[in-house]
Amino acid sequence: MKVAEELYSRHIFIFPFIWNCFNTHKNIEDVDFTSRKTFKTIETILNNNVFLEPNSFSFETIVDRKADEKGEKSYFNTYNEKKYFYEFAHSALNLTSDKKAIDTVQYKAILSDDAYYSISLKNPETTFTLGLKDVHVNFYTSGVGVVTFFLENDFKYKYDEILTINDYARRIYPQFLGNSPGAFTSETKYSFLAERLEVKFNQGNGNTVVEDFSHYNDFSCIIENDSVLPAHVSKLLGYNFVTKIPDKPGKGQILIRPVIDDRMYTMCFIRDETVFNELRIWNTQENTYEYNQSSKWYRLLFVDNSKPLCTSKIMLANLNSISTYDRWIDGQDNDNNPTGHLFGITRYSFITLAHPGWFTDNLLHHHFTRIYYQMVLLATIQRGSILSFSAELKRISYKIKDEDINTKDVERISDLHKNYTIFLNRIFFRSVTAQEQGIELYEMIMKNMQIKEEAENLKAEIESLNEFVRNKEAHKLSWVASLYLPAALVASIICWFAPDIKTYNFRYLDIDELVAMFLLVLCVVFLLLFHKKINKTILWLTNKF
């Protein structure tokens, strides 16, 4: 029997965040978007990180670390991954060796063969330990970064335990705190926060990291910083990455903030014949598959480790339906043996439940790790990028809310618009493959993550800011025109009185002409002295009527 068949589940936990570089000692609010999103600082820091090494694309055959009893292994050729996606998406997905075309810098952790990710629970007291196969660290020009943990479960933990693993392993900080002084996380740990997470990267002192969330048990620590990086992420990235702007920011520091909340995005691949056969039963009375009304499937989809948080049967069935892709549910191999698999896609998870068989054990789990992961990663980057641009819009809008637009503000808005255009052309793809199943899955990911709706909202926000700037600039031009109008009138009258101004004798002006000219000059002086008040009055009258 192949070892691939012994693999019960794979888990991928994606931690997306927004990042900003401190390249100068200036306040971060005074630095434009492009200057805060430079790879140079990132590469300088991570190239000296003893836990990481560059992760560049190359054509190679990926081999499972284990073999079956005959010494045979399961393979995946990276050529297949590259050819699966359109060429224009290769740069964002790091599927090209052309450094000039790459819109991302990517690193991977240096792991030993016995690397692991351990989750210890308080209620009930138990520990789950999974193999840590890979860790990726990616940064993108749109200001988004991602740390991804790839875990394997070799037939140790079954379906119900998988639900618990997914829920507890994804937490990066407490969702809420209790009221017990010195033990605020106690109540959280009885619900869905791990008692401790232990991650071993490789051999050597200090390479095994423990996170027990004790930071959140002390109010003085919370007041100082109410959201810190979990120890295993902080150890991996290094001390230059912070979650709070220092009082005296220095060069070479990276401010990062989570994109989602206290959870990482969860991907899970499970091969379970019993559960899959249970969910694929056709209910003739309801004219639907059993998964449609299954609380078991719902709990896996929405990462509920105990019981469904949706108690409405109608709503549960609707959520299961819109979150499930069942194209291959009734699959059979060439010998008519049952195969098949289900995909479940929500805002926070991508689930694959498969019937064991040759396709599942030799192809599907590789597609899950290499191809479907890339789709989810791209959507996660898009989601984070939209939030990054939206945050920048709010920052710019706040600075110019009650002030006149100056040259620096116009430059910042222009810089943001340039980066937004780059994002639309290099990262925000409406389609990434010509493969039929890939098209349908990607569309479902985009829909259930609400990427397109958020992108439309961002577009409207940018257009609104541009319209605001245009109105401000037009108002300035109108004021300048009104300011010089009296002077133009004076000049016109003088020219009317004297077509040849050089030969005109002003001593022969009568009293009416002198008064008219004096009043016009007085108007110019009045406008110069009180132009701001006049400007505000005109603007008020315009808005009023």
SULTAWO-V695903 format. One record per residue. SS is DSSP state (H for helix, E for strand, C for the rest). Layout:
# SULTAWO-V695903
ss=SS
ss=SS
This chain:
# SULTAWO-V695903
ss=C
ss=C
ss=H
ss=H
ss=H
ss=H
ss=C
ss=C
ss=E
ss=E
ss=E
ss=E
ss=E
ss=E
ss=E
ss=E
ss=E
ss=E
ss=E
ss=E
ss=E
ss=E
ss=C
ss=C
ss=C
ss=C
ss=C
ss=H
ss=H
ss=H
ss=C
ss=C
ss=H
ss=H
ss=H
ss=H
ss=C
ss=C
ss=H
ss=H
ss=H
ss=H
ss=H
ss=H
ss=H
ss=H
ss=C
ss=C
ss=C
ss=C
ss=C
ss=E
ss=E
ss=E
ss=C
ss=C
ss=C
ss=C
ss=C
ss=C
ss=E
ss=E
ss=E
ss=C
ss=C
ss=C
ss=C
ss=C
ss=C
ss=C
ss=C
ss=C
ss=C
ss=C
ss=E
ss=E
ss=E
ss=H
ss=H
ss=H
ss=H
ss=H
ss=H
ss=H
ss=C
ss=C
ss=H
ss=H
ss=H
ss=C
ss=C
ss=C
ss=C
ss=C
ss=C
ss=C
ss=C
ss=C
ss=H
ss=H
ss=H
ss=C
ss=C
ss=E
ss=E
ss=E
ss=E
ss=E
ss=E
ss=C
ss=C
ss=C
ss=C
ss=C
ss=C
ss=E
ss=E
ss=E
ss=E
ss=E
ss=E
ss=C
ss=C
ss=C
ss=C
ss=E
ss=E
ss=E
ss=E
ss=E
ss=E
ss=E
ss=E
ss=E
ss=E
ss=E
ss=E
ss=E
ss=E
ss=E
ss=C
ss=C
ss=C
ss=E
ss=E
ss=E
ss=E
ss=E
ss=E
ss=E
ss=E
ss=E
ss=E
ss=C
ss=C
ss=C
ss=C
ss=C
ss=H
ss=H
ss=H
ss=H
ss=H
ss=H
ss=H
ss=H
ss=H
ss=H
ss=H
ss=C
ss=E
ss=C
ss=C
ss=C
ss=C
ss=C
ss=C
ss=C
ss=C
ss=C
ss=C
ss=C
ss=C
ss=C
ss=C
ss=H
ss=H
ss=H
ss=H
ss=H
ss=H
ss=C
ss=C
ss=C
ss=C
ss=E
ss=E
ss=E
ss=E
ss=E
ss=C
ss=C
ss=C
ss=C
ss=C
ss=C
ss=C
ss=E
ss=E
ss=E
ss=E
ss=C
ss=C
ss=H
ss=H
ss=H
ss=H
ss=C
ss=H
ss=H
ss=H
ss=H
ss=H
ss=H
ss=C
ss=C
ss=C
ss=C
ss=C
ss=C
ss=H
ss=H
ss=H
ss=H
ss=H
ss=H
ss=H
ss=C
ss=C
ss=C
ss=E
ss=E
ss=C
ss=C
ss=C
ss=C
ss=C
ss=C
ss=C
ss=C
ss=C
ss=C
ss=E
ss=E
ss=E
ss=E
ss=E
ss=E
ss=C
ss=C
ss=C
ss=C
ss=E
ss=C
ss=E
ss=E
ss=E
ss=E
ss=E
ss=E
ss=E
ss=C
ss=H
ss=H
ss=H
ss=H
ss=H
ss=H
ss=H
ss=C
ss=C
ss=E
ss=E
ss=C
ss=C
ss=C
ss=C
ss=E
ss=E
ss=H
ss=H
ss=H
ss=H
ss=C
ss=H
ss=H
ss=H
ss=H
ss=H
ss=H
ss=H
ss=C
ss=C
ss=C
ss=C
ss=C
ss=C
ss=C
ss=C
ss=C
ss=C
ss=C
ss=H
ss=H
ss=H
ss=H
ss=H
ss=H
ss=H
ss=H
ss=H
ss=H
ss=C
ss=E
ss=E
ss=C
ss=C
ss=C
ss=C
ss=C
ss=C
ss=E
ss=C
ss=C
ss=C
ss=C
ss=C
ss=E
ss=C
ss=C
ss=E
ss=E
ss=E
ss=E
ss=E
ss=C
ss=C
ss=C
ss=E
ss=E
ss=E
ss=E
ss=E
ss=E
ss=C
ss=C
ss=C
ss=H
ss=H
ss=H
ss=H
ss=H
ss=H
ss=H
ss=H
ss=H
ss=H
ss=H
ss=H
ss=H
ss=H
ss=H
ss=H
ss=H
ss=H
ss=H
ss=H
ss=H
ss=H
ss=H
ss=H
ss=H
ss=H
ss=H
ss=H
ss=H
ss=H
ss=H
ss=H
ss=H
ss=H
ss=H
ss=H
ss=H
ss=H
ss=H
ss=H
ss=H
ss=H
ss=H
ss=C
ss=C
ss=C
ss=C
ss=C
ss=C
ss=H
ss=H
ss=H
ss=H
ss=H
ss=H
ss=H
ss=H
ss=H
ss=H
ss=H
ss=H
ss=H
ss=H
ss=H
ss=H
ss=H
ss=H
ss=H
ss=H
ss=C
ss=C
ss=C
ss=C
ss=C
ss=C
ss=C
ss=C
ss=C
ss=H
ss=H
ss=H
ss=H
ss=H
ss=H
ss=H
ss=H
ss=H
ss=H
ss=H
ss=H
ss=H
ss=C
ss=C
ss=H
ss=H
ss=H
ss=H
ss=H
ss=H
ss=H
ss=H
ss=H
ss=H
ss=H
ss=H
ss=H
ss=H
ss=H
ss=H
ss=H
ss=H
ss=H
ss=H
ss=H
ss=H
ss=H
ss=H
ss=H
ss=H
ss=H
ss=H
ss=H
ss=H
ss=H
ss=H
ss=H
ss=H
ss=H
ss=H
ss=H
ss=H
ss=H
ss=H
ss=H
ss=H
ss=H
ss=H
ss=H
ss=H
ss=H
ss=C
ss=C
ss=C
ss=H
ss=H
ss=H
ss=C
ss=C
ss=H
ss=H
ss=H
ss=C
ss=C
ss=H
ss=H
ss=H
ss=H
ss=H
ss=H
ss=H
ss=H
ss=H
ss=H
ss=H
ss=H
ss=H
ss=H
ss=H
ss=H
ss=H
ss=H
ss=H
ss=H
ss=H
ss=H
ss=H
ss=H
ss=H
ss=H
ss=H
ss=H
ss=H
ss=H
ss=H
ss=H
ss=H
ss=H
ss=C
